[in-house]
Amino acid sequence: MAIIKCPECNQEISDKAPVCPSCGVPIAGHVTTCSQCGFTYFNSNAECPQCHHKTTVDNTTMCGDESDCKVNQKASGLRNNRIVIAVVSLVVVVLGAVLYAFYRNAQSDKEESAYEFALSSNDPQVLQNYLNTYTDAPEAHRDSISAHLEYFAQLDRDWTNVVVSGSKSDFQRYIEQHPNSPFCQVAQHKIDSIDWSRADAANTLEAVQLYLEQHPDGEHFDEATDKMKMLNANTVTPEDKILVGTVFDGLFQSLNNRDENGLMNSFSPLIAKFLGKANATRSDVVTFMHKIYKSDVASMNWMSLEDYAITKKEVGDQQYEYTVVFSGLQKVEHTDNSSSETRFRFNAKVNPDGRITELNMTKILE
């Protein structure tokens, strides 16, 4: 307890007095003492009336009783603690919810990316890893990946059956049924190998040509091309037979018509042999024609019996020389109306230009 002066009447009184005995103004809890000049004034004033120092509320003046003040301070502290705890708890809950939402979104985005990647993959292990990792993924995603995984399992089973079979038709059927299978390229390779093995074993122009037509970009294209050249060099084709037949038909037609120019054009300028004469010329051929048309010959007709036996030899890049053996018939009408027929065996060679380079003939005795 302290003795102060009443701010109203300036009488000395106790600072614990409820009211001033002299003037009756409230004292306890309503006055404060300036910490700068010691003047007592009502605590409702914002500053000391004497020195104008700002008012600082004294806890002792705010409480009528020291024990009451402590109780009030304790209650206030408890209330403040509860508020702080409530605010902190709310912040923690909100922050946790936000972080959990971010986590769930991140997990969802990660799962979505993994799902799209697995769905676009042809590797069954990638699909299985997705199922093992994302056990709580959306049911639609897991069902889709499981179906995709079963599809690849079926591909494997079908492929195993085809490989065991080894049949070209089975490989073709597999490609038709599974055009997107990773085994399609291997199946194409198997078909290519089967077709080439057949063509190589047949060893004919037709078989090799069929392989080239079916596999223009085949793995054995170069081998097939080389084999075609080799077979062409040793195989007489229908085109070769037509070429040879045309050469000798032209020769005989020129003889029948006494056509010197046509006859000379049937022969190469350099004739290795002609009727036993080496290094003959086209003039020798014309001389032969004149000799066989004797004065008693009214007409003459030469023809091939078309029993050509042809062999060929490559003399340049896809250039061939033909060796030909065949039979021919000579029919002669004489001026006395008599006629005769004679058969001859011809041995000849024809160059790549379709000109005769050798010609010998032997009468066939009957």
Secondary structure, DSSP 4 states (H G I P E B T S, - for coil): --EEE-TTT--EEETT-SB-TTT--B-TTTEEE-TTT--EEETTSSB-TTT-PBP---HHHH-SSHHHHHHHHHHHHHHHHHHHHHHHHHHHHHHHHHHHHHHHHHHHHHHHHHHHHHHH---HHHHHHHHHH-TTS-HHHHHHHHHHHHHHHHHHHHHHHHHHH--HHHHHHHHHH-TT-TTHHHHHHHHHHHHHHHHHHHTSHHHHHHHHHH-TT-TTHHHHHHHHHHHHHH---HHHHHHHHHHHHHHHHHHHHT-HHHHHHTB-SSEEEETTEEEE-HHHHHHHHHHHS-TTEEEEEEEE----EEEEEEEETTEEEEEEEEEEEEEEEETTS-EEEEEEEEEEEE-TTS-EEEEEEEEEP-
